[in-house]
Amino acid sequence: MDYKEIKKLMDDMGESKLTEVEIEFPDGIKISMKKEAKTVMVGPQEIKVANEVGMPETKEQEDKKVEEKEDNYKKVTAPMVGTYYGKPSPKAKEFVKVGDKVKKGDVLCILEAMKLMNEIESEYDGEIVEICCKDEDMVEYGTVLFKIK
C-alpha cells in the first residue's frame, strides 16, 4: 500500500461519520484510524446572556464578566498552610456569615497550623459576600478564604 492510497483512506475517513476503523490486508498490513468526535452542546448553561447586539455570549465571555465582577471584591487569603475553622469551637456559632458587615480587625476564622490556633482578622471594612472554605478544609498559603465587598 502506497502513500496515495493511505492518504485517500484518511480523507475518506474524515468525510465519513465513522469515528474508528481497523483494516487488515491479506499481505499483513494493518491500518487503524480513530478520529476525535467534536461535540458541541448548545444548552441554557452555555448561552445565558445576550450582548449589546443581541448575539449570545460564549462561555468565555460570560466567565470574563464574572471575573471582572469578582475583581471588585476584596479577598482575604490564607497567610499560612493550615486547617480552616469558621467557629471558635465545634458547638459555638460561626465568626461570620455571608451578609455580615465586618470591620478591619474583626476575627473571621481560625487557621490551625502545627497545633497552634491562629485567628485570621479582616484586612478590610465591608460585607462578607462569600465564604470560600468549610470547616476542617486544608488550605494553602494564598488560598482565598473570604470575599468582601
ChimeraX commands (.cxc) that place a marker at each C-alpha (Angstrom):
marker #1 position 0.00,0.00,0.00 radius 0.5
marker #1 position 1.49,3.31,-1.04 radius 0.5
marker #1 position 1.20,6.82,0.38 radius 0.5
marker #1 position -1.57,7.92,-2.01 radius 0.5
marker #1 position -3.77,5.00,-1.00 radius 0.5
marker #1 position -3.23,5.69,2.70 radius 0.5
marker #1 position -3.95,9.40,2.16 radius 0.5
marker #1 position -7.17,8.50,0.30 radius 0.5
marker #1 position -8.25,6.30,3.23 radius 0.5
marker #1 position -7.58,9.13,5.66 radius 0.5
marker #1 position -9.59,11.59,3.55 radius 0.5
marker #1 position -12.48,9.16,3.24 radius 0.5
marker #1 position -12.42,8.57,7.00 radius 0.5
marker #1 position -12.51,12.33,7.63 radius 0.5
marker #1 position -15.56,12.79,5.43 radius 0.5
marker #1 position -17.47,9.84,6.84 radius 0.5
marker #1 position -19.46,9.60,10.05 radius 0.5
marker #1 position -17.24,6.77,11.27 radius 0.5
marker #1 position -15.17,7.51,14.34 radius 0.5
marker #1 position -12.96,4.42,14.22 radius 0.5
marker #1 position -11.90,1.85,11.63 radius 0.5
marker #1 position -9.43,-1.05,11.56 radius 0.5
marker #1 position -8.37,-2.69,8.31 radius 0.5
marker #1 position -6.19,-5.78,7.91 radius 0.5
marker #1 position -4.96,-6.58,4.41 radius 0.5
marker #1 position -4.04,-10.10,3.21 radius 0.5
marker #1 position -0.38,-9.08,2.86 radius 0.5
marker #1 position -0.20,-8.44,6.65 radius 0.5
marker #1 position -0.56,-4.66,6.64 radius 0.5
marker #1 position -2.83,-3.37,9.40 radius 0.5
marker #1 position -4.30,0.12,9.48 radius 0.5
marker #1 position -6.15,1.51,12.44 radius 0.5
marker #1 position -7.68,5.00,12.39 radius 0.5
marker #1 position -9.62,6.84,15.05 radius 0.5
marker #1 position -10.92,10.39,14.97 radius 0.5
marker #1 position -11.90,12.57,17.84 radius 0.5
marker #1 position -15.59,13.35,17.87 radius 0.5
marker #1 position -16.08,17.06,18.44 radius 0.5
marker #1 position -19.43,17.54,20.09 radius 0.5
marker #1 position -20.85,20.97,20.57 radius 0.5
marker #1 position -23.53,21.18,23.21 radius 0.5
marker #1 position -25.85,24.12,22.99 radius 0.5
marker #1 position -27.90,24.50,26.10 radius 0.5
marker #1 position -29.04,27.02,28.64 radius 0.5
marker #1 position -25.83,26.71,30.62 radius 0.5
marker #1 position -23.71,27.78,27.64 radius 0.5
marker #1 position -25.89,30.54,26.20 radius 0.5
marker #1 position -27.32,32.59,29.03 radius 0.5
marker #1 position -26.85,36.26,28.30 radius 0.5
marker #1 position -27.13,38.33,25.15 radius 0.5
marker #1 position -24.57,41.03,24.46 radius 0.5
marker #1 position -25.36,44.55,23.22 radius 0.5
marker #1 position -26.00,43.43,19.63 radius 0.5
marker #1 position -28.31,40.63,20.73 radius 0.5
marker #1 position -25.87,37.83,19.92 radius 0.5
marker #1 position -25.47,35.08,22.51 radius 0.5
marker #1 position -22.29,35.28,24.55 radius 0.5
marker #1 position -19.78,32.48,24.64 radius 0.5
marker #1 position -18.89,30.71,27.87 radius 0.5
marker #1 position -15.52,32.52,27.86 radius 0.5
marker #1 position -17.17,35.95,27.59 radius 0.5
marker #1 position -19.54,35.12,30.42 radius 0.5
marker #1 position -16.67,33.85,32.62 radius 0.5
marker #1 position -14.75,37.06,31.92 radius 0.5
marker #1 position -17.71,39.16,33.10 radius 0.5
marker #1 position -17.93,37.12,36.32 radius 0.5
marker #1 position -14.17,37.56,36.86 radius 0.5
marker #1 position -14.46,41.32,36.29 radius 0.5
marker #1 position -17.28,41.48,38.84 radius 0.5
marker #1 position -15.24,39.45,41.32 radius 0.5
marker #1 position -12.24,41.73,40.78 radius 0.5
marker #1 position -14.28,44.36,42.62 radius 0.5
marker #1 position -14.26,42.12,45.71 radius 0.5
marker #1 position -11.53,42.34,48.30 radius 0.5
marker #1 position -10.14,38.90,49.05 radius 0.5
marker #1 position -8.88,37.67,52.40 radius 0.5
marker #1 position -6.30,34.96,51.76 radius 0.5
marker #1 position -4.64,32.39,53.97 radius 0.5
marker #1 position -1.34,33.69,55.35 radius 0.5
marker #1 position -0.13,30.13,56.01 radius 0.5
marker #1 position -0.82,26.46,55.40 radius 0.5
marker #1 position -3.30,25.04,57.89 radius 0.5
marker #1 position -6.77,23.75,58.70 radius 0.5
marker #1 position -9.68,26.19,58.38 radius 0.5
marker #1 position -12.23,26.59,61.17 radius 0.5
marker #1 position -15.13,29.05,60.89 radius 0.5
marker #1 position -16.01,28.96,64.60 radius 0.5
marker #1 position -14.01,29.06,67.84 radius 0.5
marker #1 position -15.26,25.62,68.98 radius 0.5
marker #1 position -17.43,22.88,67.45 radius 0.5
marker #1 position -20.57,23.97,69.36 radius 0.5
marker #1 position -20.03,27.74,69.09 radius 0.5
marker #1 position -21.61,29.93,66.44 radius 0.5
marker #1 position -19.64,30.99,63.36 radius 0.5
marker #1 position -17.39,34.03,63.47 radius 0.5
marker #1 position -19.10,35.45,60.34 radius 0.5
marker #1 position -21.81,34.53,57.85 radius 0.5
marker #1 position -22.49,35.70,54.30 radius 0.5
marker #1 position -24.09,39.13,54.51 radius 0.5
marker #1 position -22.40,40.11,57.80 radius 0.5
marker #1 position -20.78,43.55,57.98 radius 0.5
marker #1 position -17.17,43.38,59.16 radius 0.5
marker #1 position -14.60,45.96,60.15 radius 0.5
marker #1 position -10.85,45.85,59.82 radius 0.5
marker #1 position -9.52,43.75,62.69 radius 0.5
marker #1 position -12.65,41.58,63.18 radius 0.5
marker #1 position -11.86,37.87,63.55 radius 0.5
marker #1 position -13.14,35.95,60.53 radius 0.5
marker #1 position -11.86,32.43,61.19 radius 0.5
marker #1 position -9.11,30.32,62.73 radius 0.5
marker #1 position -6.31,28.55,60.90 radius 0.5
marker #1 position -4.72,25.72,62.82 radius 0.5
marker #1 position -1.07,25.25,61.98 radius 0.5
marker #1 position 1.23,22.94,63.93 radius 0.5
marker #1 position -1.29,22.68,66.81 radius 0.5
marker #1 position -1.48,26.48,67.12 radius 0.5
marker #1 position -4.78,28.26,66.59 radius 0.5
marker #1 position -4.21,31.45,64.57 radius 0.5
marker #1 position -7.02,33.98,64.40 radius 0.5
marker #1 position -7.40,35.46,60.92 radius 0.5
marker #1 position -8.61,39.05,61.05 radius 0.5
marker #1 position -10.30,41.09,58.35 radius 0.5
marker #1 position -7.99,43.39,56.48 radius 0.5
marker #1 position -10.94,45.41,55.18 radius 0.5
marker #1 position -14.22,47.05,56.16 radius 0.5
marker #1 position -17.19,45.70,54.21 radius 0.5
marker #1 position -19.73,42.93,53.80 radius 0.5
marker #1 position -18.97,39.20,53.54 radius 0.5
marker #1 position -20.03,38.14,50.04 radius 0.5
marker #1 position -18.64,34.60,50.03 radius 0.5
marker #1 position -17.03,32.17,52.46 radius 0.5
marker #1 position -14.77,30.06,50.26 radius 0.5
marker #1 position -13.90,27.28,52.77 radius 0.5
marker #1 position -15.70,24.82,55.00 radius 0.5
marker #1 position -14.72,23.70,58.49 radius 0.5
marker #1 position -11.71,21.39,58.52 radius 0.5
marker #1 position -10.69,22.22,54.93 radius 0.5
marker #1 position -6.95,22.14,54.39 radius 0.5
marker #1 position -5.81,25.47,52.95 radius 0.5
marker #1 position -2.51,26.51,51.44 radius 0.5
marker #1 position -0.75,29.83,51.52 radius 0.5
marker #1 position -2.68,32.28,49.35 radius 0.5
marker #1 position -5.96,30.33,49.30 radius 0.5
marker #1 position -8.91,32.72,49.16 radius 0.5
marker #1 position -10.86,32.37,52.41 radius 0.5
marker #1 position -13.39,35.24,52.12 radius 0.5
marker #1 position -14.63,37.72,49.54 radius 0.5
marker #1 position -15.67,41.10,50.90 radius 0.5
marker #1 position -17.37,43.98,49.08 radius 0.5
marker link #1:1,2 radius 0.2
marker link #1:2,3 radius 0.2
marker link #1:3,4 radius 0.2
marker link #1:4,5 radius 0.2
marker link #1:5,6 radius 0.2
marker link #1:6,7 radius 0.2
marker link #1:7,8 radius 0.2
marker link #1:8,9 radius 0.2
marker link #1:9,10 radius 0.2
marker link #1:10,11 radius 0.2
marker link #1:11,12 radius 0.2
marker link #1:12,13 radius 0.2
marker link #1:13,14 radius 0.2
marker link #1:14,15 radius 0.2
marker link #1:15,16 radius 0.2
marker link #1:16,17 radius 0.2
marker link #1:17,18 radius 0.2
marker link #1:18,19 radius 0.2
marker link #1:19,20 radius 0.2
marker link #1:20,21 radius 0.2
marker link #1:21,22 radius 0.2
marker link #1:22,23 radius 0.2
marker link #1:23,24 radius 0.2
marker link #1:24,25 radius 0.2
marker link #1:25,26 radius 0.2
marker link #1:26,27 radius 0.2
marker link #1:27,28 radius 0.2
marker link #1:28,29 radius 0.2
marker link #1:29,30 radius 0.2
marker link #1:30,31 radius 0.2
marker link #1:31,32 radius 0.2
marker link #1:32,33 radius 0.2
marker link #1:33,34 radius 0.2
marker link #1:34,35 radius 0.2
marker link #1:35,36 radius 0.2
marker link #1:36,37 radius 0.2
marker link #1:37,38 radius 0.2
marker link #1:38,39 radius 0.2
marker link #1:39,40 radius 0.2
marker link #1:40,41 radius 0.2
marker link #1:41,42 radius 0.2
marker link #1:42,43 radius 0.2
marker link #1:43,44 radius 0.2
marker link #1:44,45 radius 0.2
marker link #1:45,46 radius 0.2
marker link #1:46,47 radius 0.2
marker link #1:47,48 radius 0.2
marker link #1:48,49 radius 0.2
marker link #1:49,50 radius 0.2
marker link #1:50,51 radius 0.2
marker link #1:51,52 radius 0.2
marker link #1:52,53 radius 0.2
marker link #1:53,54 radius 0.2
marker link #1:54,55 radius 0.2
marker link #1:55,56 radius 0.2
marker link #1:56,57 radius 0.2
marker link #1:57,58 radius 0.2
marker link #1:58,59 radius 0.2
marker link #1:59,60 radius 0.2
marker link #1:60,61 radius 0.2
marker link #1:61,62 radius 0.2
marker link #1:62,63 radius 0.2
marker link #1:63,64 radius 0.2
marker link #1:64,65 radius 0.2
marker link #1:65,66 radius 0.2
marker link #1:66,67 radius 0.2
marker link #1:67,68 radius 0.2
marker link #1:68,69 radius 0.2
marker link #1:69,70 radius 0.2
marker link #1:70,71 radius 0.2
marker link #1:71,72 radius 0.2
marker link #1:72,73 radius 0.2
marker link #1:73,74 radius 0.2
marker link #1:74,75 radius 0.2
marker link #1:75,76 radius 0.2
marker link #1:76,77 radius 0.2
marker link #1:77,78 radius 0.2
marker link #1:78,79 radius 0.2
marker link #1:79,80 radius 0.2
marker link #1:80,81 radius 0.2
marker link #1:81,82 radius 0.2
marker link #1:82,83 radius 0.2
marker link #1:83,84 radius 0.2
marker link #1:84,85 radius 0.2
marker link #1:85,86 radius 0.2
marker link #1:86,87 radius 0.2
marker link #1:87,88 radius 0.2
marker link #1:88,89 radius 0.2
marker link #1:89,90 radius 0.2
marker link #1:90,91 radius 0.2
marker link #1:91,92 radius 0.2
marker link #1:92,93 radius 0.2
marker link #1:93,94 radius 0.2
marker link #1:94,95 radius 0.2
marker link #1:95,96 radius 0.2
marker link #1:96,97 radius 0.2
marker link #1:97,98 radius 0.2
marker link #1:98,99 radius 0.2
marker link #1:99,100 radius 0.2
marker link #1:100,101 radius 0.2
marker link #1:101,102 radius 0.2
marker link #1:102,103 radius 0.2
marker link #1:103,104 radius 0.2
marker link #1:104,105 radius 0.2
marker link #1:105,106 radius 0.2
marker link #1:106,107 radius 0.2
marker link #1:107,108 radius 0.2
marker link #1:108,109 radius 0.2
marker link #1:109,110 radius 0.2
marker link #1:110,111 radius 0.2
marker link #1:111,112 radius 0.2
marker link #1:112,113 radius 0.2
marker link #1:113,114 radius 0.2
marker link #1:114,115 radius 0.2
marker link #1:115,116 radius 0.2
marker link #1:116,117 radius 0.2
marker link #1:117,118 radius 0.2
marker link #1:118,119 radius 0.2
marker link #1:119,120 radius 0.2
marker link #1:120,121 radius 0.2
marker link #1:121,122 radius 0.2
marker link #1:122,123 radius 0.2
marker link #1:123,124 radius 0.2
marker link #1:124,125 radius 0.2
marker link #1:125,126 radius 0.2
marker link #1:126,127 radius 0.2
marker link #1:127,128 radius 0.2
marker link #1:128,129 radius 0.2
marker link #1:129,130 radius 0.2
marker link #1:130,131 radius 0.2
marker link #1:131,132 radius 0.2
marker link #1:132,133 radius 0.2
marker link #1:133,134 radius 0.2
marker link #1:134,135 radius 0.2
marker link #1:135,136 radius 0.2
marker link #1:136,137 radius 0.2
marker link #1:137,138 radius 0.2
marker link #1:138,139 radius 0.2
marker link #1:139,140 radius 0.2
marker link #1:140,141 radius 0.2
marker link #1:141,142 radius 0.2
marker link #1:142,143 radius 0.2
marker link #1:143,144 radius 0.2
marker link #1:144,145 radius 0.2
marker link #1:145,146 radius 0.2
marker link #1:146,147 radius 0.2
marker link #1:147,148 radius 0.2
marker link #1:148,149 radius 0.2
view
